[in-house]
Amino acid sequence: MEFDLIARIRDRAATRDDVVLGIGDDAALLQVPADRQLVVAMDTLNAGVHFPPDTAAADIGWKALAVNLSDLAAMGAQPAWCTLSLSLPQADAAWLDGFLDGFLELAAKHGVALVGGDTTRGPLSVCVTAHGFVEPGRALRRDGACEGDDIWVTGTLGDAAAALAAMRAGAVSDRALRARLDRPTPRVEAGRALAGIASACIDVSDGLLADLGHVCAASGTGARVDVEALPASPALARFRPEQRWPWQATGGDDYELCFTAPAGRRDDVVQALADADGGVAAARIGLIEPGEGVCAIRPEGSVWRPASAGFRHF
């Protein structure tokens, strides 16, 4: 049955010219361009931790790849290949077909070839490794933020966390909010556009303040964030600021890009993101400062202290 599942995956997976040998052997053979560096990212999604148990198979497939492409986006990389490891309670062909619907839809959107992986019996868990290319010296990293840099974030924040909060409260979440939880948008084109402009970058997976804190730690700086400047979608803007701020600042699962850039390059940032595929909005939310850690400031200037900076895995 395992090989039936693998054959089912192989029959639907697309390929690329740089895949010398894909699914079906002990390992894949892949041709890395001579003038590019290889960028590798891996994330695991577990049922009940990274997605609600009632999540549709197609949405799990989409999200499993999206969170990995988001890591490539944060590095300014162009996605190329991925591998997939699936742990399933039982061999369910119908569930697998649904999963592949979402997974391969997103893969096709970004020209990603599924080149191998593994299937095994166990609790529902999905592990994806994504590979991409970046020009030497142009990778976005966490350690380049400098004092005086602006702090930016793409898109809007807090929708996924708001949807999850509604579900935990036994309420019906807004459809638009739930869509952001189930099908995040990896900002691949934005990451590529920011190469050479942004000084540091990270994707927002565990919460803005927590993830920005990683940038500060790597760069040896501090940061000040204006919570009123955090961008909200129309669906989230209906909530009171004090109610939505924790979702926006600490909720996680946004998969937007938080990046820093010199103040003198504000026009370059706006233009680069406008020229990205479809156009990507961005908001300036704070400033890199001397010191350490991230300080969140209310509109009147007092310090806003959330219960936590973001999601903790352990």
N, C-alpha and C positions, 0 to 999 in steps of 0.2 A: 504493500500500500504506500510506503514511503516513496518508492520510485515512481508510482503513479502520480503522486502529488508533485514530485519534481518534474516529471514529464509535462504535467498540466501547466506548471509555471514556465518551463522552457518553451512550450508551444505558443505562449502569449507574449513572451518577452521580446522586445526589439533589440537590435544590435547596432553597431557603428563600425566604420572602417578601421578604427584603431583597436578593435577587439579581435585579436588573432585567434583566440580560442575562448569560447564562453561557457555556458552551462552544459554540464554533462561529463566533465573530466574531474580529476582530483583537485585541480586548481585552474584558474583562468590565466591566459596569456594576453597581456595588454601592452600596447605601444605608447609610451610617453613621448610627446613631442620633444625634440632636442633643445628647444629654446624656452621650455617651461619647467617650473618646479611643480612637484606633485603635492597636493593638499589632501589630507585624509582626516575624516571626522567619523565618529561612531556614537550612536545613542541607542539605549534600550528603553522600550515602552512596556510596562507591565499593567495588566488589567487591574482596575481598582486603584491604581496609583497615578498613572499617566493618562488614563481615559476611563470614563464611567463604564460600568459593566453593560449598560444598555446601548453603548455606542454601536452604530451600524458598521458592518465589516468594511464597507467601502471607505468610510470616514477614518477607520483605524489604519487602513492601507495608505490613504492620503497623508495622514498625520505622521506616520512612521517615517515616510520619506521626507516630508516637509521639515521636520525638526532637524534632520541631518543637512538638508540643503540650506537651512538657515545658518548652520555653523559654517558652511562653505561661503555663504554670502558675507558673513562677518569677517572673513579673511580676504574678501575681494576676489574669490576664485570663481572660475567658470566650471560648473558641474560636468562630469563626463560619465562616470561609471558608479555602480553600487553593488553591494552584495546584501543578501537577505537571510537571516536566520529566524526560523519560525518554530516556536514551541506551542503545540496544540493539544488540548485535552483528548481529542480524537480526530481521526482523518475525516474531515468534513469538506467534501468537494464544493458544495454550494457556498459555504462560508468562504472558502479559498477563492472562488470565482469573484465573490463580492469584494473581498480584500484586494484582489488584483485589479478590479475595476478602478478603485481609487488610487492605488499605488501607481499603476501604469499610466493613468491619466495624467498625474503630475509628472511622472518620468518623461512622458512624451512632450509635455509643455517645455521642459528644460533640456531635451535632447540627451537624457540619461539612459544608459544601457544597463540592465540587470545582468550581471555576468557570472553569478554563482551564489552559493550560500549553503544552508543546511535546514533540514526539517527533523523534528524530534517530538516525542510525546511528553507532555508536561503541562503545567499551568500556562494559560494564554500569555505569551510574551513575544515581543517582536524586537529584534536587534538588526539594525541596518548600519553598514559602513559605506560612506559616500566618498568618492574620489573626485578631485577637480584639479584644474591647472591654474597657475598664476605666473605672470612674468617675473623673473628674478628681480628682487628689490621692490616689488610693488604690492606685496602682501600687506593687508591691514592687520595690525597686531594690537594687543592690549597695552603695550608698554611705551607708547609714544606720546601720551597726553602731556601737555606742558602748561605751566602756569599762565593764565590769561586766555587759554583756549575756550571757545564756546562749547557747550554741551548740547547736542541735538538728539532727537529721536524721530524715526520715520513713523508714518501712519498715526494710529491712535492707540491708547493704552487702556487696559482694564476690562475689556469686553469679556474675555474668557473667564477671568476671575469672577466677574459679576454673574455669569451664567452658572458657574460652579457653585457660587454662594446660594443662588436661587434653588438649585437642585438639592443641596444639602439641607435647605430649609423646608423642603417638600413642596416648593412652589414651581409653577411652570415658567421656565426661563424664556425671555424674549427670543424669538427665532433668529434675529440678527446677532444677538449676543452668543447664542448657542453655536451658530455657524462659525464664529471666530474661535470657539473652543475646539470644535471638531475638525475644522479645515483652515488652519492658519496659512498665511501667505508668506512663503520664504522670499525675502527681499534680495534675490539674486542680482537683478539688474541694478538695483541701488548700490549694492556692494561693489559691483564692477565699476559703476560710475564714480564712486567715491575714492577709488584708488588714485593716489597722487594728490588728493585734496585733504582727506581726513588724516588726523595724526594718530588716532587710536579708534578701535571699534570692538563691539561685542554684541551678540544677539541677546534679546531680553527673554530669557526662558524661566528663570527662577524669581523674577521680580526686578524692577528697574533699580531700586536702591542697592539691592544685593549685587546685581551684575555690574553696575557702575562702580561699586566698591572694589570689584576685581580689577577694573581698569586703574583705579587709584592706587591699589596695592602694587600692581605691576609697574606703574609709572612713577611711584614715589611722590604722589600728590594728594591733595584733598579736593573736595568738590562741594559746591553749593547748588542746590536744586530748588527752583521756585515751584511749589506744588500747584499754584494756580495756573501755571503755564503748561501743565501736562495736558496733552491733546486728548479730547474725548470725542467719541463717535456720537451721532445724533441719538442713538439708542441709550448711550450711557449718560449723555448730557441732561437727561430727564431727572437724574438723581441729584440730591443735594451735594455740594462739593465735599462736605465732611464725610458723607457716606461713600462717595466714589473715590476719594483720594487713596484710601488703603488698597482698593482694587488696582488703581492705576500705578501706584508707586511700589507695591509689594506683592501683588497678586500672581504675577508670572503667567506663562503660557501665551504671551503676546507674540513672540517671535518677530518683533520689530528690531531694527538696528538702533543701538545707542552708540553715538560716535562723537568724537571731539574734533575740532578744526580751529585753526587760527582765526581770530576775529576779523582779520583783513580778508578772509576768503568767504565771507557770507554770501556774496553774490555768486561765487563759483559753486558753492554748495547748492543753492537754489536752482541754478541753471543746469548743473549736472543731473540733479534728480528730476528736473522737468524734462530733460532729454532722455531719461531712462525709459525703457519700454512701457508705454502707457502713462508715464508720469507718476512720480511718487512724492507725496506731500511730506514735509518735515517741519518740526517745531523746535525752536531754540528754547531750552528749558533751564539753563544754568551756566555755571562758570567753573573752570578748573582753578583751584586756589592752592596756596602753600598749605602744608600740614598733611593730615591723613584722614581718611574716612569721608563719608558723605553726610552733609548736613542738609536737611529739608526745611525750607522756610515758608511760613504762611504769608498771605498777602500783606499783613500789617507789619511783617518783619520778625515776628517771634518764631522760635524753633518749633517745628511740628515733629512729634515723636510717635511713630506707629508702633504697634505691638511687636512687630518684627520687620526686618529688612527684606525678607523674601522667604521662599520655600526652602525647607531644610530636608535633605534626603535622609539624614540619620539623626 
